[in-house]
C-alpha cells in the first residue's frame, strides 16, 4: 500500500477515534443529545459514516430526502476516499487554528464553515463525474442552509478553514490550495467583464481577512496575507501582506504560512516611502 494512502487512512482513523470518544463523553453528560450522538457518531464504524449522516441531515429538505442523500453521499465517499481524508484534514485545521475550538465533535456537528465546505466537496465530486444538475441542487441548498456560496466547479485543497463562513462567495473558476484560511464575508469573484477562466487562484498557506474582495483571474501567491476589508485587483506575490482599497503591499508575514498561525496583524511592514510609492 502506498505511503500516501496509509497517511490518509491513519488520519481518518485518528480523527474518528477522537470523535467517538468525545461523543460518548458528551452523551453521558447531556442526555438530551444522546440519541443524536448515537445516530451521527457512536453507532458509526468509521469517519465516512459520521460525515454521511451529518451532511445528509444538514442538507435534506422537501426535494432531497435524508434517505436519498444518505445513499448518494455514502456512494461518493466510498468511490473517493480522498473526500474523507480532506474532511479529516479540514477538521484538524479548524482545531489547530480556531481559538474557540478544543474538540473535534463540535466542528463536525455545528460549525457551518466546515459543513459548507464538505457540502461543496460532495457537490464538486458530482460535478466532476457529470452529475451537474444534482451538483447545482446541492450548491443551491448549501447557500440556503449556510449562507455560503461556492460554485461546485471550484477546486479546493485540504486543510482549509472557512472561519464563521457567513457571506463567503467563491466563483466557478477559482482555485484554493492546501492549508488556506478564509474569514467571513470574503469574495473570490470575477470583475464582471471577463468570461472563461475569470476567478482568483489562491495558493497554499494564504490567509484572507474578513470582508476582503479578490477579483479577476489573478494569483494570490504562496503564504500571502490579505488584510480585512481589502480589495485585491492585481497579483499578490508569495509571502506578501497586502491591505487597502485597492490593496497594496504593506509588508511580509512573519511566518511561512499565516493561514496556520492566524496572526492577522503580524507582519514586517514596508516603509512609509515604499507605501506611498506603490500608490503613485
C-alpha positions as CSV (number, residue, x, y, z in Angstrom):
1,X,0.0,0.0,0.0
2,X,1.4,3.4,-0.9
3,X,2.6,5.7,1.9
4,X,0.2,8.5,1.0
5,X,-2.7,6.1,1.2
6,X,-1.5,4.9,4.6
7,X,-1.3,8.5,5.8
8,X,-4.9,9.1,4.6
9,X,-6.2,6.0,6.5
10,X,-4.3,6.9,9.6
11,X,-5.6,10.4,9.6
12,X,-9.2,9.2,9.3
13,X,-8.8,6.6,12.0
14,X,-7.2,9.1,14.4
15,X,-9.9,11.7,13.9
16,X,-12.7,9.1,14.1
17,X,-11.3,7.6,17.3
18,X,-11.3,11.1,19.0
19,X,-14.8,11.9,17.7
20,X,-16.1,8.6,19.1
21,X,-14.6,9.2,22.5
22,X,-15.9,12.8,22.6
23,X,-19.4,11.7,21.6
24,X,-19.6,9.1,24.3
25,X,-18.5,11.6,26.9
26,X,-21.0,14.2,25.6
27,X,-23.8,11.7,25.6
28,X,-23.2,10.8,29.2
29,X,-23.1,14.5,30.2
30,X,-26.1,15.6,28.2
31,X,-28.9,13.0,27.9
32,X,-30.9,15.3,25.5
33,X,-28.2,14.9,22.9
34,X,-27.6,11.2,23.4
35,X,-29.9,9.9,20.6
36,X,-28.5,12.4,18.1
37,X,-24.9,11.5,19.1
38,X,-25.7,7.8,18.8
39,X,-27.0,8.3,15.3
40,X,-24.3,10.5,14.0
41,X,-21.2,9.2,15.7
42,X,-21.4,6.4,18.3
43,X,-23.2,3.9,16.1
44,X,-20.9,4.6,13.2
45,X,-17.8,2.4,12.5
46,X,-15.8,4.9,10.5
47,X,-15.5,8.6,9.7
48,X,-17.2,8.1,6.4
49,X,-20.4,7.1,8.2
50,X,-20.3,10.1,10.5
51,X,-19.9,12.5,7.6
52,X,-22.7,10.8,5.6
53,X,-25.1,11.1,8.5
54,X,-24.3,14.6,9.5
55,X,-24.2,16.0,5.9
56,X,-27.4,14.2,4.8
57,X,-29.2,15.6,7.8
58,X,-27.9,19.1,7.2
59,X,-28.8,19.2,3.5
60,X,-32.1,17.3,3.5
61,X,-35.3,19.2,2.5
62,X,-38.6,18.5,0.8
63,X,-37.0,17.8,-2.5
64,X,-33.8,16.0,-1.3
65,X,-34.8,13.4,1.4
66,X,-32.4,12.3,4.1
67,X,-32.6,8.7,2.8
68,X,-31.8,9.7,-0.8
69,X,-28.9,11.9,0.3
70,X,-27.6,9.2,2.6
71,X,-27.3,6.8,-0.3
72,X,-25.8,9.4,-2.6
73,X,-23.2,10.7,-0.1
74,X,-22.2,7.2,1.0
75,X,-21.6,6.3,-2.6
76,X,-19.5,9.4,-3.2
77,X,-17.4,8.8,-0.1
78,X,-16.9,5.1,-0.9
79,X,-15.9,5.9,-4.5
80,X,-13.3,8.6,-3.5
81,X,-11.5,8.1,-0.2
82,X,-9.8,11.5,-0.6
83,X,-13.1,13.1,0.3
84,X,-13.0,11.6,3.7
85,X,-9.3,12.4,4.2
86,X,-9.9,16.0,3.1
87,X,-12.7,16.3,5.7
88,X,-10.3,14.9,8.4
89,X,-7.7,17.5,7.4
90,X,-10.3,20.3,7.4
91,X,-11.4,19.3,10.9
92,X,-7.8,19.2,12.2
93,X,-7.2,22.6,10.6
94,X,-10.1,24.2,12.5
95,X,-9.0,22.5,15.7
96,X,-5.5,23.9,15.3
97,X,-6.3,27.4,14.1
98,X,-9.7,28.4,15.7
99,X,-9.2,29.6,19.3
100,X,-12.8,28.7,20.0
101,X,-12.4,25.0,19.1
102,X,-11.0,22.5,21.5
103,X,-12.7,19.3,20.3
104,X,-13.5,17.6,17.0
105,X,-17.1,16.9,17.9
106,X,-18.5,20.5,17.8
107,X,-16.7,21.0,14.5
108,X,-18.4,18.1,12.9
109,X,-21.8,18.8,14.3
110,X,-22.1,22.6,14.5
111,X,-19.5,24.6,12.5
112,X,-21.2,25.8,9.4
113,X,-18.0,26.8,7.7
114,X,-16.8,23.2,8.0
115,X,-20.1,21.7,6.9
116,X,-20.5,24.1,4.0
117,X,-17.0,23.1,2.8
118,X,-17.9,19.4,3.0
119,X,-21.1,20.0,1.1
120,X,-19.1,21.8,-1.6
121,X,-16.7,18.8,-1.8
122,X,-19.6,16.5,-2.4
123,X,-21.1,18.8,-5.0
124,X,-17.7,19.1,-6.7
125,X,-17.4,15.3,-6.8
126,X,-20.8,15.2,-8.6
127,X,-19.8,18.0,-10.9
128,X,-16.6,16.1,-11.9
129,X,-18.5,12.9,-12.7
130,X,-21.0,14.7,-14.9
131,X,-24.0,14.8,-12.5
132,X,-24.2,18.6,-12.8
133,X,-27.9,19.2,-12.1
134,X,-27.6,17.3,-8.8
135,X,-24.4,19.3,-8.0
136,X,-26.2,22.5,-8.7
137,X,-29.1,21.3,-6.4
138,X,-26.6,20.7,-3.6
139,X,-24.9,24.1,-4.2
140,X,-28.3,25.8,-4.1
141,X,-29.2,24.0,-0.8
142,X,-25.8,25.0,0.6
143,X,-26.5,28.7,0.0
144,X,-29.9,28.3,1.7
145,X,-28.6,26.5,4.8
146,X,-25.3,28.1,5.4
147,X,-25.3,31.4,3.6
148,X,-22.1,30.4,1.8
149,X,-21.9,30.3,-2.0
150,X,-19.1,28.1,-3.5
151,X,-19.6,27.1,-7.2
152,X,-19.5,23.3,-7.5
153,X,-16.8,23.5,-10.2
154,X,-14.3,25.3,-7.8
155,X,-11.3,23.2,-6.8
156,X,-10.4,23.3,-3.1
157,X,-7.3,21.7,-1.4
158,X,-7.0,20.1,2.0
159,X,-6.7,21.6,5.4
160,X,-8.9,24.6,4.5
161,X,-10.8,26.6,7.2
162,X,-13.8,28.8,6.5
163,X,-13.9,30.6,9.8
164,X,-17.5,31.5,10.6
165,X,-18.2,31.3,6.9
166,X,-21.1,33.7,6.6
167,X,-21.2,35.6,3.4
168,X,-18.3,33.8,1.6
169,X,-18.7,33.8,-2.2
170,X,-16.3,31.8,-4.4
171,X,-16.7,31.7,-8.2
172,X,-16.7,28.9,-10.7
173,X,-13.0,29.0,-11.9
174,X,-11.5,29.9,-8.6
175,X,-8.8,27.6,-7.1
176,X,-7.9,27.2,-3.4
177,X,-4.7,25.4,-2.4
178,X,-3.9,23.5,0.8
179,X,-3.9,25.0,4.3
180,X,-5.8,28.1,3.4
181,X,-7.8,30.1,5.9
182,X,-10.7,32.3,4.8
183,X,-12.6,34.6,7.1
184,X,-16.3,35.6,6.9
185,X,-17.6,37.8,4.1
186,X,-14.8,37.1,1.6
187,X,-15.5,37.2,-2.1
188,X,-13.3,35.4,-4.7
189,X,-15.1,36.7,-7.8
190,X,-14.8,38.0,-11.3
191,X,-14.6,41.6,-12.5
192,X,-17.8,41.2,-14.5
193,X,-16.0,41.9,-17.7
194,X,-14.4,38.5,-18.3
195,X,-15.6,35.1,-19.5
196,X,-13.9,31.7,-19.2
197,X,-11.2,31.5,-16.6
198,X,-12.0,34.6,-14.6
199,X,-11.6,33.9,-10.9
200,X,-8.7,34.1,-8.4
201,X,-6.1,31.3,-7.8
202,X,-5.3,31.2,-4.1
203,X,-2.1,29.2,-3.4
204,X,-1.3,27.2,-0.3
205,X,-0.8,28.8,3.1
206,X,-2.8,32.0,2.3
207,X,-4.8,33.9,5.0
208,X,-7.6,36.1,3.7
209,X,-9.1,38.5,6.3
210,X,-12.8,39.2,6.9
211,X,-14.6,41.1,4.2
212,X,-11.8,41.0,1.7
213,X,-12.7,41.1,-2.0
214,X,-10.4,39.4,-4.6
215,X,-11.4,39.9,-8.2
216,X,-10.3,38.5,-11.5
217,X,-8.1,35.7,-12.8
218,X,-5.2,36.7,-10.5
219,X,-2.8,34.7,-8.4
220,X,-2.5,35.1,-4.6
221,X,1.0,33.6,-4.0
222,X,2.0,31.0,-1.5
223,X,1.9,32.2,2.1
224,X,0.4,35.6,1.3
225,X,-1.8,37.5,3.6
226,X,-4.7,39.8,2.7
227,X,-5.9,42.3,5.3
228,X,-9.5,42.5,6.3
229,X,-11.7,44.7,4.1
230,X,-9.1,44.9,1.3
231,X,-10.0,44.9,-2.4
232,X,-7.4,43.0,-4.4
233,X,-7.3,43.6,-8.2
234,X,-3.8,42.5,-9.0
235,X,-1.4,39.6,-8.4
236,X,-0.1,39.2,-4.9
237,X,3.4,37.9,-4.7
238,X,4.4,35.0,-2.5
239,X,4.8,35.7,1.2
240,X,3.5,39.2,0.9
241,X,1.0,41.1,3.0
242,X,-1.4,43.5,1.2
243,X,-4.0,45.8,2.6
244,X,-6.3,48.7,1.5
245,X,-8.6,49.7,-1.3
246,X,-7.1,48.9,-3.8
247,X,-4.7,46.6,-1.9
248,X,-1.0,47.5,-1.8
249,X,1.9,45.7,-0.3
250,X,2.2,46.5,3.4
251,X,5.0,44.1,4.3
252,X,5.6,40.4,4.7
253,X,4.1,37.8,7.1
254,X,6.4,36.9,9.9
255,X,5.8,33.1,9.2
256,X,5.8,30.9,6.1
257,X,2.0,30.1,6.4
258,X,0.0,32.9,8.0
259,X,-3.1,30.8,7.4
260,X,-1.9,28.4,10.2
261,X,-0.8,31.0,12.8
262,X,-3.8,33.2,12.1
263,X,-1.8,36.3,13.1
264,X,-3.8,38.9,11.1
265,X,-1.8,41.9,12.3
266,X,1.6,40.3,12.5
267,X,3.8,41.3,9.6
268,X,7.1,43.1,8.8
269,X,5.9,46.4,7.4
270,X,7.3,48.3,4.4
271,X,8.5,51.8,4.9
272,X,6.1,54.8,4.6
273,X,8.0,55.9,1.5
274,X,7.6,52.5,-0.1
275,X,3.8,52.5,0.7
276,X,3.3,55.9,-1.0
277,X,5.5,54.9,-3.9
278,X,3.2,52.0,-4.7
279,X,0.2,54.3,-5.0
280,X,1.9,56.8,-7.2
